Amino acid sequence: MEEEICRDLSLLLSSFVDTFVDFSVGGLFLPQSSNPNPNSSSVADTLPSSPHLATRLPAPDRLIAVGDLHGDLQKSKEALRLAGLIDASDRWAGGTATVVQIGDVLDRGGDELKILYFLEKLKREAEKSGGTIITMNGNHEVMNVEGDFRYVTEEGLDEFRVWADWYCIGNAMKSLCDGLENPKDPFFGIPFKFLGVKEELYHSIRCRIAALRPEGPISVRFLSENQTVLVVGDSVFVHGGLLPKHVFYGLERINEEVRDWINGLRGRFSPDYLRGRHSVVWLRKFSHELAQNCDCSTLEHVLATIPGAKRMIMGHTIQETGINGACGNRAIRIDVGMSRGCIDGLPEVLEIKGNSELRVLTSNPSYRNEPLAVDRKEGLGLLLPEPGPRPVQVKV
């Protein structure tokens, strides 16, 4: 009996410390998850109980696709509000809607961890209402797990330095409890100096590597369960694009292998299909802003090899004209560069109802006085135009 009490107290202490660190870093309390061990940063604890990543899902009644966020929490919230997914207090208000965030939360801004925590909070709130939030891996998630920090800002480095400080304080508190195993040193094996880096940034770089490398506490917790490829109804989601060789390799196989890599089971470097300009997170064949420069024939071939697929929805390549379609709306490009670290574009999201009705919900004030459909949402429903001068085509 005494041993059980001590064990329970140890678990309570561990949970309290985790909550304390979460609030100190993310600025919010995460609701209880139905996952029995949602916050584990241990691969051994995470993998056996984790189901296969869902690669193919039926079409929901309402599907919202959100493009690249790049470290801008304010713009991220504005995009979610356009679709009525969060209320004035930043709580989930999307009911049973399904949301797909196409990747690239990391880099170019200073709110990377805050966005990761915020999306995790919304996932748990949405689950209780019958809604779903799916987050995906973009090329910048892959780069950071590999330790490629070319697009990191000083604010972003500082955010991870703060995380590491609190995380180590939490580990020190846990190490005082006899009933808990001594936490792993997150800095184990990381060098103290970096060629070509200012000395004052050494520690921040070490903190970011510790958090995001394969089997790192942040990468395992927030990135390992991301999909890399996803089919929802008749829409294929991928950050950069898919080629026939990727479909032949296997979409489910890609998702599982990327998860294993992030969890530290496949070495330091990412699989080949995540590397180079023809990879699933870097491809731009279907995203050129001039529609005539898109490889529509390859796109048609890819979609024909995925049962039921009618369109591919992608981020990665900024569309200065806003969300648009190419190749007869078989290629939908949703990265509007909304982050202030990109082009500070006006937030827009894509809405799909059932399997066919596509609309753009935009904050662009140029369109607010145009005749709209009868619904009174803050956003404006547009049919997807081909790129170029953006005509407003309101569905009657």
C-alpha positions, 0 to 999 in steps of 0.5 A: 500500500505504501509503495502504491502511494509513493508511486502515485505521488511520483506520477502526480509530481511528474505530471505537475512538473510537465504542466508547469514546464508547458505553461512556462513555455507555451503560455497555456494549460493543455486540456486532458487528452484521451491519449493515455500518455500524450506527453511522453518524450520517450520513444519506448513509451510512445511507439508501442501504444501508437496506432498506425498514422491515418493516411486515408480518411473519409470526406468530412462534412466540412474540411478546412485547409490551412497553409504555411504558418512560419512562426507567426502565432497572430496570423495563425489565429487570424486564419483559424478565425476566418473559418470560425474554428476558434472563438474570441478566447482562442478556444475551439469553436469548429464543432465537428470540422476537420482541419489540415495544416499543411506543414511549415510551422517552423522557421522565419518567426519567433512563435514556433513553440507557441504555435505547436502548443496552441495547435496541440491545445486545439487538437484536444479541444476539437476531439471533445467536440467531434472535430479533428485537427491534422498537422503535417510535416513540411520541408522546414520541419524536416530541415530542423530535425536534421539540424539545418537552421538556415531560416531560423530567426534570433527570436526563434533561437531565443524561444528554444533557449527558454524552452531548454531552461524550463525543461532542464528545471523540470528534469532537475525537479523530477530527479529529486523524486526516488520513484521516477527514473532519472531523466535523459540529458537532452544535450547528450552528444551535442557539440559546444561550438559550431563553425561559422556561428557567433559564439553568443549563439552557441547555447541557443543552437544547442538548445534547438538541436536538443529539442528537434533532433531525432528523438528530441523532446519537441520533435517526438512530442509535436512532430512525430505524429504528423502526417507527411502525405494524407488523403481526405475524401477526394483531396490529396494533401502534401506539402510540396507535391507527389510524383508517381515514384512516391505513390509507387513507394507507398503513401502509408510507408512514407508516413510510417518511415518519417515517424520512425525517423523523427522518433530516432529509429532510422538514423540522423538523416531523413529518407531520400523522398524528403530530400532534394527538389523532387521530394514530397516536401520540396517539389514545386512542379505544380505550384508555379504561379503561372499556370502554364508552367505547371506540369499538369500531365504528371499531376493527372498521372499521379492523381489517377494512381490514387483511388478516388483522388480529384485534386492535390492540395499543397503549401510550400510555394507562396502564392502572392495572388492568394489561394488559387487553382491550376491544372483545371483546379486539380492543383490547389495552392494554399501557401499565401505567405501569411507570416510576417517572416514571409511576405506578411500576406493576408490570411486565407484558408480553403474550405471544402464541403463534402467532396466537391464545393471548394471556397476560399475564406479570405481576410482581404478587404478588397472583397468584403463589399462584393455580393456574397452567399447568404451566410454571414461568416467573417470570411468571403467564399470564393470559387478558386480562380486560375492564377493571375489577376484575381477575379471574384467569382461568387457562387450563387 
